Amino acid sequence: MDNTIRNLTQFTQVTTSQELSKINIPENSVNESSLKPDNVTISEAGKAELSKEDQDNINKAMHKLTSKETTQKDAKTEEEVLDEMIAQLQEQLKELQQEMIQLRLNDDEASKAKLELLELELVNINAQLLELNNRKIEMLKG
């Protein structure tokens, strides 16, 4: 889970560190009428694979966290670990939603493109959050 969160953070840093408007393109090389937006669709198989990858990442993170938990004297309970992970994802969601609000206020192509990426990231974080909440519910039942 830490790796997934770290990867998402790195992705966000990379995508925000270089604005699309700063790319050096000669003004006369492309006119606005020749630019067409890219439409991207993810197949059901692709969505299933992404979901599987998310599940694998969560399982690896949980295994890593639980193995550390047993070796430390002041180890946290699994519930506390889940609560921390859930809180961290909820904070990321809030930040992501704020950034998306700002991008929606802009009416340029760069903002729209970045908004599409952030929407995919939002779906990913929501899936992780849902899985962690389901684990917590199952843990509390059992």
Secondary structure, 3 states (H helix, E strand, C coil): CHHHHHHHHHHHHHHHHCCHHHCCCCCCCCCHHHCCCCCCCCCHHHHHHHHHHHHHHHHHHHHHHHHHHHHCCCCCCHHHHHHHHHHHHHHHHHHHHHHHHHHHHCCCHHHHHHHHHHHHHHHHHHHHHHHHHHHHHHHHHC
